Amino acid sequence: MGLRKPKSIKHHGKRVAEILEAHERFFRGKEGGVRADLSGADLSRADLGGANLSGTNLSGTILRNANLEGSDLRKAKLPGADLSGANLRKADLRNSDMTEAILPGADLTEAQASGVEFFRCDLSNVNFQRAHLRNVNLRLANVNGAKFSGADMGVAILRETDLTGADLSGVDLSTALLPKGFSALQAAKKSA
């Protein structure tokens, strides 16, 4: 089954494409702009990638408890977006910018999230099991309670990240940039 276009998806009686256009005006400070609130929206298999929406900026978008399972969010700009409790299972987030995004309790199981900028994100209690997290930046992110078991974290940047309370079982951190004084061996012992 193919991806769904924002023009064909409705949320509270409005087309998602219209909601995102109004958000773009809001973000640029233009008249008629309204911050996008897509809380609880069914955006499963939606085509929301940055390259696909002609540069639509999703910064600050409210996507609490939204269903984004299997959606394409490649290269999306999501700084400060609220994705608390969102379902991002098997979503394609490659090379998206999620700087300071809010994701507590989100489900990113098996997500394609390589190259994502998670700088200063709230990732508490996020499920990253079996996710592809190569070349991600997790500096200063809150990962307390996050489950990374079975995730591919090759060359992940974890400097300045407090890994206390994160489940790193079965994760190869040999190529990751770890916090000062922290070793991959420590991570394996802590999560065992």
C-alpha positions in Angstrom: 0.0 0.0 0.0 1.4 3.4 -1.0 1.8 6.6 1.1 -1.2 8.9 1.7 -0.9 12.5 0.6 -1.7 15.3 3.1 -4.5 16.5 0.7 -6.3 13.2 1.1 -6.1 13.1 4.9 -8.6 14.9 7.1 -8.4 15.8 10.8 -11.4 17.4 12.5 -13.0 18.0 9.2 -10.1 19.9 7.6 -7.5 18.6 5.1 -4.1 18.1 6.7 -2.6 20.0 3.7 -4.7 23.1 4.7 -3.7 22.7 8.4 0.0 22.6 7.4 -0.3 25.6 5.1 -1.9 27.6 7.9 1.0 26.4 10.2 3.5 27.6 7.6 1.9 31.1 7.7 1.9 30.9 11.5 5.6 30.0 11.5 6.4 32.9 9.2 4.3 35.4 11.2 1.9 35.9 8.3 -1.8 36.7 8.5 -4.2 33.8 8.8 -1.5 31.6 10.4 -2.5 29.0 13.0 -0.2 26.6 14.8 -0.9 23.1 13.6 -2.6 20.9 16.3 -2.7 17.4 15.0 -3.2 15.7 18.4 -4.6 12.2 18.0 -4.6 12.5 14.2 -4.4 9.4 12.0 -1.4 10.2 9.9 -0.4 6.5 9.4 1.5 6.0 6.1 1.3 9.8 5.4 3.8 11.4 3.1 5.1 14.2 5.3 8.8 14.3 4.4 10.5 17.7 4.0 11.4 17.0 0.4 7.8 16.0 -0.3 6.1 19.1 1.2 8.1 21.7 -0.7 9.9 22.7 2.5 6.9 22.9 4.9 8.3 23.6 8.3 6.7 21.4 11.0 8.5 23.3 13.8 6.4 23.5 16.9 3.6 21.3 15.5 1.5 19.6 18.1 1.3 15.9 17.3 0.5 14.5 20.7 -0.7 10.8 20.5 -0.8 11.1 16.7 -0.6 7.8 14.7 2.4 8.3 12.3 3.1 4.6 11.9 4.8 3.9 8.6 4.8 7.6 7.7 7.5 9.2 5.6 9.1 12.1 7.5 12.5 12.1 5.8 14.2 15.5 6.0 11.3 16.9 8.0 11.9 20.0 10.1 10.4 19.3 13.5 12.3 21.4 16.0 10.2 21.9 19.2 7.4 19.7 17.9 5.4 17.9 20.6 5.2 14.2 19.7 4.4 13.0 23.2 2.9 9.5 23.1 3.0 9.5 19.3 3.1 6.2 17.4 6.1 6.4 15.0 6.5 2.6 14.6 8.4 1.8 11.3 8.3 5.6 10.4 11.0 6.9 8.1 12.6 9.8 9.9 16.0 9.7 8.2 17.9 13.0 8.3 15.1 14.9 10.0 15.7 17.7 12.5 14.0 17.1 15.8 16.1 19.6 17.9 14.4 20.2 21.2 11.4 18.1 20.2 9.2 16.6 22.9 8.7 12.9 22.6 8.1 11.3 26.1 6.4 7.9 25.7 6.6 7.9 21.9 7.0 4.6 20.1 9.8 4.5 17.5 10.1 0.7 17.4 11.8 -0.3 14.1 11.9 3.3 12.9 14.4 4.4 10.3 15.9 7.3 12.2 19.5 7.4 11.0 21.0 10.9 10.7 18.3 12.4 13.0 19.2 15.5 15.1 17.8 14.7 18.6 19.8 17.5 20.2 18.3 18.5 23.6 15.1 16.3 23.0 13.0 14.9 25.7 13.2 11.2 24.8 12.2 9.9 28.3 10.4 6.5 28.1 10.7 6.4 24.3 10.7 2.9 22.7 13.6 2.7 20.2 13.7 -1.1 20.1 15.2 -2.4 16.9 15.3 1.2 15.5 18.0 2.3 13.0 19.8 5.1 14.8 23.1 5.4 13.0 24.8 8.8 13.0 22.2 10.3 15.3 23.0 13.2 17.6 21.6 12.6 21.1 23.7 15.3 22.9 22.0 16.7 26.0 18.9 14.6 25.3 16.8 13.2 28.2 16.9 9.4 27.6 15.8 8.3 31.1 13.6 5.2 30.7 14.3 5.0 27.0 14.5 1.5 25.5 17.3 1.1 22.9 17.5 -2.7 23.1 18.4 -4.2 19.7 18.8 -0.7 18.1 21.6 0.0 15.6 23.5 2.9 17.2 26.6 2.9 15.0 28.5 6.2 15.2 25.8 7.7 17.5 26.8 10.9 19.3 26.0 10.4 23.0 28.5 13.0 24.4 27.0 15.1 27.2 24.0 12.6 27.4 23.1 11.1 30.8 22.6 7.5 30.0 21.4 6.6 33.5 18.1 4.8 33.4 18.3 4.0 29.6 18.1 0.3 28.5 21.0 -0.2 26.2 20.9 -4.1 26.3 22.1 -5.7 23.1 23.3 -2.4 21.6 26.8 -2.2 20.0 28.3 1.1 21.2 31.8 0.4 20.0 31.7 3.1 17.4 29.5 5.6 19.4 30.8 8.8 20.9 30.1 8.2 24.6 30.0 10.5 27.5 33.3 11.2 29.2 34.3 8.4 31.5 31.5 6.1 30.2 32.4 2.9 28.3 30.4 0.5 26.1 31.3 -2.2 28.7 29.6 -0.1 31.4 26.5 0.2 29.3 26.3 -3.6 28.8 26.7 -4.2 32.5 24.2 -1.6 33.6 21.5 -2.9 31.3 22.1 -6.6 32.1 
